[in-house]
Amino acid sequence: AMCAIYSGLSFNETNHRLPELYKSLRDALRGNFEISVNPAGQVSVDEFVEFSKNSPAKVVVADYDSNLMVTSKTDSMYDLYGQMYMKFSELVAEPYNKLLFVASQPKIVAWGNSVIGLTDIGESSRKQHAADMIITKGREVSSPNHLSIINIPKNRRGETDLQAYSIRLSNGRTKIVPKSVYKSLLQYPDKKEFTESEIDAMCDDMNRRLAYQ
């Protein structure tokens, strides 16, 4: 997936050229990328944080929080996630000063929402309290073409409820589009593998129309 996103090629073409594209991606990153794949529930949040502290990485991504094990005797989700996010906070403080992204699932009842708000955050409100910024991605269930609205329901240092309209392309890239183009894409009743050039053309056409008005 990362090779497809990096190259802009479709997943199918990426699979046929994987060795070549992987080498190109690795050379571009210059070793500044490390990934660890582990079974869910086998790595504790304490192990994750300690490993990340000793890593030279400046940006750390945990995907996702419910996959990490918390060594606690409490059955309270509020307390469990409180302990987890308190531990996460060690990475962003002195002397580590890392940028930490923690992927998370919204509440099940919100899975079909086009806009995910602050009250839709799953498991525990403790993560709402701990996070400096929360970025959500909803889903347009009426469309088969991977349309979604990105929202910022919490931001300690800026505006909230800022929304961007997007489509996920056949190469895995997420493309931000104007609201007018998004509404147009919603009208497609059938699944269509839009290419990046097609979406760019739609955006250019919309910009030309606005310029003529």
Backbone as CSV, one residue per row, in Angstrom:
resi,resn,N_x,N_y,N_z,CA_x,CA_y,CA_z,C_x,C_y,C_z
1,ALA,0.827,-1.202,0.000,0.000,0.000,0.000,0.865,1.257,0.000
2,MET,1.923,1.267,0.815,2.777,2.448,0.870,3.480,2.696,-0.460
3,CYS,3.866,1.615,-1.145,4.502,1.763,-2.456,3.528,2.361,-3.463
4,ALA,2.259,1.970,-3.384,1.247,2.520,-4.277,1.004,3.990,-3.978
5,ILE,0.888,4.331,-2.709,0.675,5.722,-2.315,1.864,6.583,-2.736
6,TYR,3.077,6.048,-2.546,4.287,6.794,-2.898,4.393,7.002,-4.407
7,SER,4.147,5.957,-5.176,4.340,6.017,-6.633,3.150,6.620,-7.366
8,GLY,1.954,6.489,-6.792,0.752,6.953,-7.469,0.171,5.925,-8.421
9,LEU,0.799,4.740,-8.489,0.321,3.679,-9.372,-0.801,2.892,-8.699
10,SER,-1.578,2.179,-9.473,-2.649,1.358,-8.915,-2.052,0.209,-8.115
11,PHE,-2.871,-0.389,-7.258,-2.400,-1.529,-6.469,-1.972,-2.674,-7.385
12,ASN,-2.708,-2.876,-8.461,-2.399,-3.964,-9.381,-1.027,-3.758,-10.034
13,GLU,-0.771,-2.554,-10.537,0.522,-2.276,-11.168,1.643,-2.292,-10.136
14,THR,1.346,-1.838,-8.931,2.352,-1.854,-7.860,2.778,-3.283,-7.548
15,ASN,1.814,-4.206,-7.493,2.143,-5.607,-7.215,3.082,-6.190,-8.270
16,HIS,2.914,-5.788,-9.528,3.760,-6.299,-10.602,5.161,-5.682,-10.584
17,ARG,5.281,-4.527,-9.944,6.580,-3.835,-9.915,7.085,-3.635,-8.495
18,LEU,6.651,-4.498,-7.584,6.917,-4.299,-6.163,8.406,-4.197,-5.810
19,PRO,9.294,-5.109,-6.268,10.710,-4.988,-5.899,11.309,-3.637,-6.299
20,GLU,11.003,-3.204,-7.515,11.512,-1.921,-8.016,10.978,-0.747,-7.200
21,LEU,9.666,-0.750,-6.929,9.051,0.359,-6.210,9.453,0.377,-4.747
22,TYR,9.614,-0.811,-4.160,10.045,-0.863,-2.759,11.438,-0.260,-2.607
23,LYS,12.331,-0.581,-3.543,13.683,-0.016,-3.496,13.641,1.498,-3.640
24,SER,12.783,1.988,-4.541,12.645,3.424,-4.740,12.119,4.107,-3.484
25,LEU,11.109,3.492,-2.834,10.554,4.048,-1.603,11.592,4.040,-0.495
26,ARG,12.325,2.944,-0.363,13.351,2.835,0.669,14.446,3.882,0.471
27,ASP,14.854,4.089,-0.786,15.881,5.095,-1.071,15.382,6.499,-0.753
28,ALA,14.098,6.755,-1.055,13.537,8.080,-0.797,13.459,8.375,0.702
29,LEU,13.144,7.352,1.489,13.019,7.527,2.942,14.372,7.545,3.643
30,ARG,15.412,7.035,2.981,16.784,7.031,3.521,16.848,6.392,4.909
31,GLY,16.098,5.337,5.084,16.131,4.632,6.358,15.311,5.269,7.461
32,ASN,14.599,6.355,7.145,13.829,7.063,8.168,12.413,6.519,8.305
33,PHE,12.304,5.214,8.275,10.997,4.595,8.434,11.181,3.201,9.014
34,GLU,10.382,2.899,10.027,10.463,1.587,10.666,9.056,1.147,11.031
35,ILE,8.734,-0.097,10.736,7.399,-0.608,11.035,7.525,-1.940,11.763
36,SER,6.667,-2.126,12.757,6.640,-3.374,13.510,5.222,-3.922,13.472
37,VAL,5.059,-5.155,12.992,3.748,-5.787,12.890,3.634,-6.859,13.965
38,ASN,2.636,-6.716,14.827,2.473,-7.630,15.949,1.018,-8.055,16.085
39,PRO,0.769,-9.278,16.576,-0.615,-9.711,16.817,-1.283,-8.818,17.857
40,ALA,-2.571,-8.612,17.708,-3.311,-7.780,18.660,-3.224,-8.372,20.058
41,GLY,-3.020,-7.511,21.038,-2.999,-7.931,22.431,-1.697,-8.555,22.909
42,GLN,-0.676,-8.596,22.048,0.596,-9.220,22.433,1.633,-8.204,22.894
43,VAL,1.446,-6.935,22.554,2.375,-5.881,22.951,1.645,-4.929,23.893
44,SER,2.230,-4.642,25.018,1.592,-3.744,25.983,1.904,-2.294,25.625
45,VAL,1.080,-1.396,26.127,1.320,0.019,25.885,2.649,0.441,26.505
46,ASP,3.020,-0.181,27.634,4.299,0.143,28.273,5.462,-0.245,27.369
47,GLU,5.387,-1.423,26.738,6.441,-1.878,25.830,6.517,-0.975,24.601
48,PHE,5.350,-0.593,24.091,5.311,0.281,22.918,5.976,1.621,23.222
49,VAL,5.644,2.189,24.368,6.187,3.502,24.726,7.687,3.419,24.980
50,GLU,8.125,2.396,25.691,9.565,2.271,25.978,10.358,2.044,24.694
51,PHE,9.806,1.238,23.782,10.466,1.018,22.492,10.572,2.334,21.723
52,SER,9.496,3.117,21.746,9.469,4.379,21.005,10.410,5.420,21.614
53,LYS,10.559,5.377,22.933,11.484,6.304,23.590,12.916,6.093,23.108
54,ASN,13.260,4.830,22.879,14.625,4.488,22.479,14.845,4.554,20.971
55,SER,13.798,4.887,20.236,13.892,4.986,18.782,14.295,6.408,18.390
56,PRO,15.096,6.555,17.323,15.445,7.910,16.860,14.292,8.605,16.138
57,ALA,13.192,7.888,15.923,12.053,8.449,15.186,11.494,9.682,15.891
58,LYS,11.161,10.697,15.101,10.554,11.912,15.643,9.027,11.852,15.569
59,VAL,8.518,10.972,14.696,7.075,10.779,14.553,6.765,9.314,14.820
60,VAL,5.816,9.059,15.704,5.445,7.697,16.092,3.953,7.502,15.844
61,VAL,3.595,6.339,15.283,2.190,6.035,14.998,1.820,4.715,15.658
62,ALA,0.772,4.714,16.451,0.231,3.495,17.057,-1.071,3.155,16.352
63,ASP,-1.111,1.997,15.693,-2.288,1.619,14.915,-2.744,0.206,15.317
64,TYR,-3.797,0.103,16.169,-4.444,1.230,16.789,-4.524,0.971,18.280
65,ASP,-5.077,1.879,19.089,-4.957,1.785,20.540,-5.542,0.507,21.135
66,SER,-6.656,0.011,20.585,-7.291,-1.186,21.146,-6.467,-2.449,20.918
67,ASN,-5.476,-2.393,20.030,-4.605,-3.553,19.807,-3.543,-3.696,20.881
68,LEU,-3.329,-2.642,21.648,-2.296,-2.670,22.682,-2.865,-3.203,23.991
69,MET,-2.048,-3.949,24.690,-2.455,-4.545,25.959,-2.119,-3.589,27.097
70,VAL,-3.064,-3.441,28.012,-2.838,-2.619,29.200,-2.758,-3.537,30.400
71,THR,-1.652,-3.480,31.127,-1.453,-4.348,32.298,-2.128,-3.700,33.502
72,SER,-3.415,-3.897,33.599,-4.193,-3.307,34.680,-5.223,-4.311,35.171
73,LYS,-5.596,-4.213,36.415,-6.564,-5.132,36.995,-7.981,-4.562,36.973
74,THR,-8.135,-3.359,36.495,-9.448,-2.739,36.489,-10.252,-3.181,35.281
75,ASP,-11.567,-3.268,35.441,-12.468,-3.594,34.345,-13.111,-2.342,33.749
76,SER,-12.756,-1.183,34.283,-13.334,0.071,33.834,-12.632,0.552,32.567
77,MET,-13.393,0.704,31.467,-12.820,1.212,30.235,-12.278,2.622,30.432
78,TYR,-12.951,3.395,31.267,-12.508,4.768,31.543,-11.123,4.755,32.166
79,ASP,-10.923,3.868,33.145,-9.617,3.787,33.809,-8.557,3.177,32.905
80,LEU,-8.943,2.148,32.130,-7.985,1.493,31.238,-7.414,2.475,30.216
81,TYR,-8.307,3.199,29.574,-7.843,4.133,28.549,-7.202,5.362,29.171
82,GLY,-7.582,5.678,30.384,-6.900,6.756,31.094,-5.440,6.407,31.322
83,GLN,-5.179,5.167,31.773,-3.804,4.724,31.977,-3.035,4.669,30.665
84,MET,-3.698,4.196,29.610,-3.040,4.093,28.313,-2.599,5.462,27.794
85,TYR,-3.494,6.432,27.839,-3.167,7.742,27.294,-2.245,8.542,28.205
86,MET,-2.249,8.264,29.475,-1.251,8.864,30.368,0.138,8.351,30.005
87,LYS,0.219,7.066,29.655,1.489,6.483,29.243,1.928,7.062,27.903
88,PHE,1.000,7.185,26.968,1.317,7.784,25.669,1.905,9.184,25.831
89,SER,1.378,9.931,26.807,1.787,11.331,26.970,3.264,11.471,27.309
90,GLU,3.887,10.393,27.790,5.317,10.459,28.107,6.155,10.716,26.858
91,LEU,5.665,10.247,25.709,6.427,10.393,24.468,6.443,11.826,23.955
92,VAL,5.401,12.587,24.244,5.314,13.941,23.697,5.938,14.985,24.629
93,ALA,6.293,14.565,25.844,6.875,15.485,26.823,8.408,15.459,26.755
94,GLU,9.039,16.364,27.467,10.494,16.357,27.586,10.940,15.048,28.233
95,PRO,12.050,14.467,27.833,13.017,14.958,26.842,12.785,14.386,25.435
96,TYR,11.661,13.667,25.226,11.479,12.945,23.960,10.881,13.825,22.863
97,ASN,9.865,14.605,23.203,9.280,15.579,22.272,8.914,14.971,20.912
98,LYS,8.276,13.814,20.942,7.882,13.157,19.704,6.463,13.570,19.311
99,LEU,6.215,13.520,18.011,4.856,13.726,17.504,4.195,12.359,17.451
100,LEU,3.123,12.179,18.203,2.482,10.879,18.342,1.087,10.885,17.723
101,PHE,0.865,9.951,16.793,-0.455,9.714,16.231,-0.967,8.384,16.774
102,VAL,-2.183,8.388,17.289,-2.791,7.158,17.791,-4.082,6.920,17.017
103,ALA,-4.100,5.855,16.216,-5.310,5.515,15.467,-6.334,4.890,16.413
104,SER,-7.592,5.135,16.144,-8.654,4.656,17.032,-9.932,4.467,16.234
105,GLN,-10.832,3.654,16.760,-12.125,3.427,16.122,-13.193,4.296,16.788
106,PRO,-14.145,4.819,16.012,-15.271,5.524,16.636,-16.273,4.521,17.200
107,LYS,-17.275,5.021,17.858,-18.339,4.154,18.358,-19.033,3.465,17.190
108,ILE,-19.506,2.249,17.406,-20.140,1.471,16.337,-21.325,2.226,15.726
109,VAL,-22.077,2.924,16.555,-23.255,3.634,16.049,-22.873,4.765,15.094
110,ALA,-21.593,5.166,15.093,-21.151,6.273,14.240,-20.446,5.803,12.980
111,TRP,-20.345,4.495,12.774,-19.608,3.967,11.633,-20.194,4.413,10.295
112,GLY,-21.468,4.709,10.252,-22.081,5.139,9.004,-22.237,6.640,8.885
113,ASN,-21.667,7.394,9.818,-21.801,8.852,9.793,-20.818,9.481,8.807
114,SER,-21.282,10.462,8.062,-20.384,11.166,7.146,-19.440,12.095,7.899
115,VAL,-19.877,12.588,9.048,-19.038,13.438,9.892,-18.954,12.808,11.281
116,ILE,-17.733,12.552,11.734,-17.512,11.985,13.066,-17.169,13.118,14.022
117,GLY,-17.996,13.286,15.058,-17.787,14.354,16.027,-17.085,13.875,17.280
118,LEU,-16.893,14.784,18.224,-16.159,14.468,19.450,-16.879,13.416,20.286
119,THR,-18.197,13.462,20.304,-18.957,12.507,21.116,-18.999,11.115,20.478
120,ASP,-18.493,10.997,19.245,-18.472,9.700,18.566,-17.194,8.910,18.842
121,ILE,-16.252,9.493,19.573,-14.989,8.810,19.865,-15.273,7.587,20.730
122,GLY,-14.703,6.445,20.357,-15.035,5.184,21.015,-14.267,4.900,22.290
123,GLU,-14.726,3.854,22.982,-14.131,3.260,24.174,-14.184,4.125,25.434
124,SER,-13.523,5.279,25.431,-13.466,6.057,26.655,-13.291,7.535,26.357
125,SER,-13.940,8.360,27.169,-13.786,9.810,27.002,-12.405,10.277,27.453
126,ARG,-11.627,9.391,28.087,-10.292,9.792,28.541,-9.391,10.152,27.361
127,LYS,-9.565,9.482,26.232,-8.743,9.821,25.063,-9.142,11.189,24.521
128,GLN,-10.429,11.560,24.655,-10.854,12.899,24.255,-10.153,13.962,25.080
129,HIS,-9.994,13.668,26.370,-9.367,14.635,27.268,-7.872,14.742,27.021
130,ALA,-7.226,13.619,26.710,-5.769,13.589,26.623,-5.244,14.134,25.301
131,ALA,-5.962,13.921,24.214,-5.452,14.288,22.894,-5.383,15.800,22.716
132,ASP,-4.298,16.271,22.107,-4.183,17.697,21.772,-5.027,18.015,20.551
133,MET,-5.093,17.083,19.618,-5.899,17.261,18.416,-6.542,15.931,18.047
134,ILE,-7.786,15.973,17.646,-8.480,14.776,17.177,-8.918,15.013,15.737
135,ILE,-8.508,14.105,14.854,-8.865,14.174,13.439,-9.719,12.946,13.131
136,THR,-10.890,13.150,12.600,-11.780,12.029,12.306,-12.041,11.929,10.809
137,LYS,-12.413,10.745,10.389,-12.738,10.520,8.979,-14.026,9.731,8.912
138,GLY,-15.074,10.361,8.416,-16.370,9.710,8.318,-16.481,8.882,7.049
139,ARG,-17.678,8.479,6.730,-17.897,7.626,5.563,-19.249,7.930,4.943
140,GLU,-19.223,8.093,3.624,-20.473,8.304,2.888,-21.006,6.933,2.462
141,VAL,-21.896,6.382,3.274,-22.394,5.034,3.001,-23.247,4.975,1.737
142,SER,-23.747,6.109,1.277,-24.571,6.127,0.073,-23.734,6.029,-1.202
143,SER,-22.426,6.205,-1.066,-21.541,6.181,-2.239,-20.626,4.968,-2.205
144,PRO,-20.423,4.294,-3.342,-19.510,3.150,-3.398,-18.072,3.562,-3.726
145,ASN,-17.808,4.878,-3.753,-16.524,5.362,-4.261,-15.609,5.986,-3.203
146,HIS,-15.675,5.469,-1.992,-14.732,5.831,-0.922,-14.685,7.342,-0.651
147,LEU,-15.859,7.950,-0.586,-15.942,9.367,-0.248,-16.032,9.517,1.264
148,SER,-15.361,10.527,1.787,-15.386,10.723,3.237,-15.120,12.179,3.582
149,ILE,-15.606,12.578,4.746,-15.386,13.928,5.252,-14.422,13.851,6.425
150,ILE,-13.338,14.600,6.312,-12.347,14.674,7.386,-12.707,15.859,8.265
151,ASN,-12.729,15.643,9.580,-13.175,16.669,10.519,-12.162,16.812,11.654
152,ILE,-12.075,18.004,12.224,-11.237,18.238,13.412,-12.158,18.687,14.536
153,PRO,-12.676,17.738,15.346,-13.603,18.113,16.414,-12.913,18.658,17.665
154,LYS,-11.580,18.467,17.761,-10.856,19.015,18.911,-9.501,19.525,18.450
155,ASN,-9.136,20.689,18.955,-7.850,21.289,18.620,-7.481,22.279,19.718
156,ARG,-6.507,21.926,20.522,-6.130,22.795,21.644,-5.543,24.120,21.170
157,ARG,-4.927,24.120,20.003,-4.190,25.311,19.563,-4.730,25.897,18.262
158,GLY,-5.984,25.660,17.990,-6.533,26.192,16.753,-8.029,25.999,16.670
159,GLU,-8.552,26.189,15.468,-9.995,26.093,15.248,-10.476,24.642,15.290
160,THR,-11.739,24.484,15.589,-12.359,23.161,15.593,-13.478,23.101,14.556
161,ASP,-13.963,21.886,14.324,-15.024,21.633,13.357,-14.662,22.143,11.963
162,LEU,-13.381,21.983,11.617,-12.927,22.277,10.260,-13.084,21.000,9.442
163,GLN,-13.689,21.105,8.293,-13.981,19.910,7.507,-13.360,19.991,6.121
164,ALA,-12.868,18.840,5.661,-12.315,18.717,4.313,-12.992,17.544,3.635
165,TYR,-13.238,17.677,2.351,-13.947,16.653,1.586,-12.936,15.846,0.782
166,SER,-13.052,14.524,0.839,-12.002,13.698,0.246,-12.539,12.456,-0.451
167,ILE,-11.679,11.899,-1.299,-11.943,10.630,-1.952,-10.668,9.800,-1.877
168,ARG,-10.814,8.510,-1.560,-9.660,7.610,-1.568,-9.578,6.959,-2.938
169,LEU,-8.436,7.122,-3.587,-8.264,6.661,-4.955,-7.819,5.209,-5.010
170,SER,-7.750,4.691,-6.244,-7.385,3.289,-6.441,-5.930,3.003,-6.107
171,ASN,-5.113,4.064,-5.911,-3.719,3.868,-5.498,-3.535,4.051,-3.993
172,GLY,-4.639,4.200,-3.257,-4.561,4.339,-1.813,-4.431,5.771,-1.329
173,ARG,-4.161,6.686,-2.237,-4.025,8.084,-1.826,-5.389,8.690,-1.489
174,THR,-5.386,9.574,-0.511,-6.587,10.334,-0.178,-6.445,11.718,-0.788
175,LYS,-7.397,12.085,-1.623,-7.349,13.352,-2.350,-8.384,14.308,-1.786
176,ILE,-7.945,15.499,-1.367,-8.867,16.526,-0.893,-9.445,17.254,-2.106
177,VAL,-10.764,17.409,-2.115,-11.435,18.045,-3.254,-12.359,19.152,-2.749
178,PRO,-12.693,20.117,-3.616,-13.668,21.142,-3.225,-15.027,20.513,-2.922
179,LYS,-15.801,21.180,-2.107,-17.112,20.670,-1.724,-17.994,20.446,-2.947
180,SER,-17.890,21.325,-3.943,-18.712,21.200,-5.147,-18.365,19.932,-5.928
181,VAL,-17.061,19.590,-5.983,-16.645,18.361,-6.660,-17.106,17.149,-5.857
182,TYR,-17.034,17.262,-4.561,-17.487,16.179,-3.671,-18.967,15.881,-3.906
183,LYS,-19.771,16.939,-3.994,-21.203,16.752,-4.239,-21.441,16.104,-5.591
184,SER,-20.613,16.468,-6.571,-20.735,15.864,-7.892,-20.395,14.378,-7.848
185,LEU,-19.363,14.030,-7.103,-18.948,12.630,-6.972,-20.018,11.794,-6.277
186,LEU,-20.771,12.429,-5.402,-21.845,11.733,-4.701,-22.942,11.258,-5.649
187,GLN,-23.000,11.857,-6.825,-24.065,11.527,-7.775,-23.775,10.253,-8.565
188,TYR,-22.511,9.752,-8.479,-22.184,8.518,-9.197,-22.795,7.328,-8.453
189,PRO,-23.772,6.641,-9.034,-24.440,5.545,-8.321,-23.644,4.249,-8.309
190,ASP,-22.703,4.111,-9.261,-21.946,2.864,-9.395,-20.490,3.055,-8.973
191,LYS,-19.862,1.947,-8.651,-18.466,1.988,-8.256,-17.597,2.307,-9.462
192,LYS,-16.688,3.259,-9.299,-15.778,3.643,-10.366,-14.396,3.883,-9.765
193,GLU,-13.385,3.269,-10.338,-12.023,3.446,-9.840,-11.452,4.742,-10.415
194,PHE,-11.730,5.852,-9.743,-11.238,7.136,-10.206,-9.715,7.200,-10.109
195,THR,-9.105,7.744,-11.158,-7.663,7.962,-11.127,-7.386,9.365,-10.604
196,GLU,-6.155,9.597,-10.217,-5.787,10.916,-9.708,-5.942,11.981,-10.792
197,SER,-5.604,11.637,-12.024,-5.717,12.607,-13.120,-7.185,12.958,-13.387
198,GLU,-8.076,11.995,-13.225,-9.505,12.273,-13.416,-10.023,13.246,-12.359
199,ILE,-9.624,13.028,-11.116,-10.054,13.925,-10.034,-9.454,15.306,-10.220
200,ASP,-8.178,15.366,-10.620,-7.541,16.668,-10.876,-8.277,17.410,-11.989
201,ALA,-8.674,16.684,-13.026,-9.398,17.302,-14.143,-10.743,17.853,-13.683
202,MET,-11.428,17.114,-12.801,-12.708,17.581,-12.276,-12.523,18.859,-11.462
203,CYS,-11.456,18.900,-10.665,-11.182,20.082,-9.838,-10.817,21.275,-10.719
204,ASP,-10.014,21.042,-11.755,-9.635,22.121,-12.672,-10.853,22.666,-13.403
205,ASP,-11.721,21.770,-13.827,-12.929,22.184,-14.532,-13.818,23.030,-13.627
206,MET,-13.934,22.613,-12.366,-14.757,23.372,-11.422,-14.160,24.748,-11.160
207,ASN,-12.821,24.824,-11.061,-12.161,26.109,-10.846,-12.355,27.041,-12.040
208,ARG,-12.327,26.491,-13.267,-12.557,27.309,-14.459,-13.979,27.860,-14.475
209,ARG,-14.935,27.036,-14.074,-16.331,27.489,-14.045,-16.504,28.648,-13.053
210,LEU,-15.845,28.505,-11.901,-15.949,29.562,-10.888,-15.287,30.840,-11.365
211,ALA,-14.189,30.703,-12.124,-13.482,31.873,-12.625,-14.309,32.634,-13.636
212,TYR,-15.160,31.944,-14.395,-15.975,32.568,-15.413,-17.213,33.252,-14.838
213,GLN,-17.561,32.925,-13.616,-18.780,33.491,-13.030,-18.561,34.947,-12.608
